[in-house]
Amino acid sequence: MKLIAFAKSLWERPSEKPNADVPFLQLPAKVIHLIAKSLTPADIALLSQTCRSMRESLNKYPNAAALSRADYFAYLAGMARGLPNQWLCDYCMALHPIDKRDKPTTKWRPCSCPNYSVLASHRRCRLQNPNIPFEHHHIQLALKYTRLGQRKYDSYLRALLEPYQEWHFYTMGRRAIDHEAHYFAFPRIVTGGDGNPRYLLFSTCRYLGGGRDMLIQNLGCQDICPHLHFRDDGDYYQYNNNLFRAFQYALEPKYHGHEWEAACPRCATDFSVTRRGRNLYLKVWQDFGPEGSPIDLAWRSQTFRPGLDGIENGPTEGPTLYHEPGSIKKLYGPVPEIPTTQKAVIDTTT
């Protein structure tokens, strides 16, 4: 991608300095073809559009119109990187103009996609949690504006990274919850080990015991990613996964105050469950990846909708992205303070 940006800078030079005079374009055709062999079809299509000379040098390679659907998504993602006012729609497979009122913490929000509807939004949503429906373009725009560092987009960037609070939180089995519950979410962009910015999310659910015993049967459906969940279907104990076991252990009196930490084996999700006093706390750390296409593994491993291959992403099938357990929690760093009373949530650790 850095090569593409460099070549594009040649294209954008003033007209009095012909592109043909720059050293890069003086390379022999064989060298340019050797470079092209190390690029993806999407990158070659992008490179060929930087200037006429490059297009002529790469004319034997497929153009954007001849790319496969997967490669065309990658091509559009590459285009969107350099267009601050555009975002890539994974529903339409097209670029749309931004609308700064469109942010994930607003349930009813405008969208510049001409095919946007409530039904379509559910197909694009990353999380099953209905309280904060992240979509691919929210994350990509936040990453892009962070990279560009242009002040004119600072206000929209802050909106895309705005913390969220829900003081009447429901899981999918909302009628099964027998306790008051609060939900908080704190997005953050951090630099990964590869030097690229990544979009992370820390979220926590706080269940208040009140005057009754805290029982797993009263906690409704728990879904923290496409692979870890348990449901209020009358037989909780059929779920033999890390999430269910962490809840089980945390609710046992002998483990009171112990933080049970675990991770999803199929996506970049860390979590912990703790019982303190009469309250129960579920904390989740998720890595939604760097800038990229909506079919990149970092994104696909976290989405519920089927991929281009038609395979659903669920507990027993779909893509797998391994991560070292605890690494997402470590990468996120210090977590924000969770308020005990209803007020504006501000992440003071950023």
N, C-alpha and C positions, 0 to 999 in steps of 0.2 A: 504493500500500500504506500510506503514511503517513496518507492520508485514512481508510482503513478502520480503522486503529488509533485515530485520533481519534474516529471515530464510535462505535467499540466502547467507548471510555472514557466516553462519554455514557451508554451502556447500563448500565455498571457503577457509575454514581453511586448514592449512598445513596437509598433509597426516599423519604426526606423531601424530596428535591430532584427534582421531576418532570422527566423528560427534555424535556417539551414547553416548558419555560421557558427552555431554553438557546438562545442566539442562532442556532446553526447550523440548528436545526430550525424556526426562524422564517422561514427563507428561503422565497420564493415557490416554488411547485411547478415553475414554468418554469425557475428557476435550478437547482433540484435535477436536473431532467431534462437541462439543459445540461451539468452536471457528469457525469451518468451517461453521456452520449454520448462522453466522453473516456476512459471506463473500459472494460476488457475485460469480456466476459460473466461471467467468473469473479469479478472484482472487484465487479460489480453484485450478484451473488448473495451475496457476503460482506457487502456494505454493507447489503443488504436484511434481513440477519439480526441487525443490531446492535440494533435496537429496533422496536417495533410501528409507531411513526410513520414510520420509514424504510421499513419493509415496505409500508405503505399507499401511500407516495409512489412506490414503484418497482414497484407491482403489475402494470404493463403489460409488464415485462421478464420473460424466462424465469427460473424458479427453478432451484435446483441440480439437481433431478431431470430438468429438460428440457435441460440442457447437453449439448453434444457430448462425445465421449470426451476429446478434447484439452482442452476447457475445464473438464471435470469434474476432470481431473488437476490443472489449475492451481488450481481451487477447493479441492481437498483440500490442495494444497501451502500455500495461504493459511491454511487452517484449522490445519494442523500448525505453522505459525510461532508461533501463540499457545498451543500445547499442549506444554509441556516434556516431558510423559510419554508423548507419542505420536509415531509416525513413519509416514510415508507409504510404503506398499508398492507398488512399481511392478509387482508380479506379480499381487497380488489387487485392486489399485485400491481400497485401503481403508486406514484408519488402524489401527495396532496399538500396544499398550503397549510401552514400552521394556523391554529386559533388559540391565542394565549389564554382563553377562558377554559380550555380543555386541560384538565389536570386530574390525576387519579383520586384525589381526596374529595372530589365533588361527585355525588351520585348521579345527578341529572345535569349533564354538561353538553355543550355544543360539540359537534364534530364536523370537520370539513370533508369527511368521506361522503360522497353522494349516495352510497349504498348503506350508510349507517342506520341501524335500527336497534331496538332493544334485543332482538333475537341475534343480530349480527354481533353485537357487543359481547354477548355470552360466548360466542364462538371464538372471540379474540381474547377474552379475559385469561390472564395467567393464573389467578388464584380463585379457588371456589368461594373463599370468604366474600360475602356480598358487601361487606362494609368498605373495602378499599380495592376496587377492581383495577389493578394495574394492567395496562396493555403494553405491547411491545414498543410502540412509538413513544410512550411516556419515558421509558427507560432510555431509549436511544437518543431522544432529544436532550435529556439531562446530561448524558455522557458527551454529546456533541457540543453543547454549550459550555460544559466544563473544559473541554479540550480547546475550543476556540477562544475562550476568555474575552468575549466581546461584551462591553458594558451594556449595550442596547438590549441584550437578552438576559441580563442579570435578574430582573424581576420575574421573568417567566421561569428561569432556572430555580429561583427560590420557591416558586409555586409548585414546581415538579418535585421538589425535595421537602415539601411541607410535611411536618409530623401530623399524625392523625390520632384522634381519640374518639372512642365510642363508649358511652357510659351505660348503655343498655344493649350489651352485646349478646348476640344469639349465634349459636352454631347451626349447622344444617338441621339438626333435630331440635328446633327451638322449643317445642312444647315439652321436651324431656328434661330441660334444664330446670333444676329445682333450687338454684342458687342465683343470687345477684352476680352479674359478671361484667367486668370492664375490659376493654381492648384498647391497646395503644400500638402505633406503628411509627418507626423512625427510619426513613430512607437515608442512605449516606453513600457518597462516592469516595472510594479509596483507591490507592494505587496497588495493583497486584504485584506478585513476584516477577512477572514478565515486564513490568514497567508501564502497563496499560491501565487506565482507569477502569474500575468495575463498579457496578451498581449493587449495593448490598442493602438488605432490609432486616432490621431488628424489630420483632413484634412480640408482644407479651399479652397474655390473658390472665386476669386476676379473678378468681372465683372466691366469693365471700361466703364463709360457712354460716355466719349468723348464729342462730341458736340451735341448729341441727347438725347432725353428723354429716361429714363429707363422704358421700358414696359415689363410686364410679358410675353406678346406674343412673345417677341424677345429673350427669354432665353432658348429656346429649351426644351429638356426633362430633368427633374431633377429626379435622382434616388439616394437616399442615403442609402437605405436598401431594402430588398425584399417587404416591406410593405408600404413605403412612396414614392410616386412619382407623377408627373404629366407630361403629354406628349403634344407635339405640334401636336395634331390631329384635330385642328380647334375648339375644344370646351373645353377650359381649365377649365371652371367653372363646369364641371361635377365632378371634383376632390374635394371632401369635406374632406380633411385630414389636419393634423397639419402642414405639410410641405407647402402645397399650401396656407393655411391661413396665415402662417408666412411671405411668400413672398408677399401676398396681402397687409398685414398691413405695412410691411417695405417699400413698394413702395408708400404708401400714403403720400403726402407732410406733413400732420399734424403730422406724426410719424417719421419725419426725425431725424436720430441720435438715435432712440430708438432701443435697442436690443431685438428682439422677440425670447424668449427661449421656447423650447418645447422638446418633447421626443417621441420616437416611443412606442406605447402601446404593441408591440409584440416582441421586441428584445432590447438588451442593446445598444441603440443609443440615444444620446442627440444631439441637434443641436440648432443653433441660426441663425437669419437673421438680418442684419443691413444695413441701407443706410447711408453712410457718404460722404458728398460732392456729387459728381456725380457718385460715385462708390457703388456697392452692394457687400456685403460679406456674404457668406454662410460658417458657421463653423460647423463641425461635429465631435463628440467624440463617438468612438465605443469600446466596450469591446468584444474581441474575445475569452475570456475565459482562463482557466488554462490548464495545460497539460491534455490530455485526448484523447478520441476516436473521429473519424470524425462523429460519430452519437450522440455525446453528445449534449444536448440541447443548450449549449452555442454556439456551432458551427452550428448546424442544423438551429437554429432560424435566422442565418445570411446568409445562403446559398440559392441560387435560384434553385438548382437542386432538384428533388424529393428525399424524404427519402426512407428508406427500405420499407415503407408502400406504396410507389408509389404516395404519396400525394405531390403536388407541394407546395412550400412555396411562398405565394403571399399575396396581400392585404386582401383577404377574406378567405383564408384557409391556413393550415399548422401549425407548432408548434408555441407556444407562451412562451416567457420567460419574466416575468415581472421584471422591475427594478424601483427603486425610481427615478422619473425624476430629472435630475441634478446630480445624484450620479456619473455617469461616468465622467462628466466634473470635478467634485470635486476630484475624484480619480486620474485623469490624472495630475492635478496640473497645475502650470504655463505653459502657452503655449509658444512655440518658437516665436521669432520675425520673421515676414514675410518680406522678402526683397522687395524693391521697384524697384530694377534693377536686371537684369539677372546676377546671380553669384552663387557660390556654396552655398548651404543651409546647415547650421550647427546648430544643436540643442544645444544651449549653456546652456539649463536649466537642462540637465541630469547630 
